Amino acid sequence: MRSTRSKACDISAKVRKQVKERDKWCVVCGGTYGLEIAHIFINRSSGGLGVKENLALLCKKHHMDLDSGKYRDSYAIRQEVEAYLKGLYPNYNITQLKYNKWGSKNE
């Protein structure tokens, strides 16, 4: 049986579709090859919610750079994607993107 946290961090089919329709290509470089949906600010293993405000389409290269842990690469990608997401979601708040057992949402 899966935990509530695991379910909250999963990306539902509905949210996957919304992110793919919203982004259409890698939000960092505009590439269309090998697109993947990535948890951007708070990764899944750290309780990052599978909500569209924490997700973006990235090409394989930028997804690997983000996940590599190289500070400069990861930081630059997060900065670029954060600016993009803040433009889409004016009330964007990073603190609401992490699982909270006392109440979190997952669309």
Stockholm file with secondary structure:
# STOCKHOLM 1.0

chainA/1-107         MRSTRSKACDISAKVRKQVKERDKWCVVCGGTYGLEIAHIFINRSSGGLGVKENLALLCKKHHMDLDSGKYRDSYAIRQEVEAYLKGLYPNYNITQLKYNKWGSKNE
#=GR chainA/1-107 SS CCCHHHHHHSCCHHHHHHHHHHHCSCTTTCCCSSCEEEECSSCGGGTBCCSGGGEEEECHHHHHHHHHCCHHHHHHHHHHHHHHHHHHCTTCCGGGGBCCTTCCCCC
#=GC SS_cons         CCCHHHHHHSCCHHHHHHHHHHHCSCTTTCCCSSCEEEECSSCGGGTBCCSGGGEEEECHHHHHHHHHCCHHHHHHHHHHHHHHHHHHCTTCCGGGGBCCTTCCCCC
//
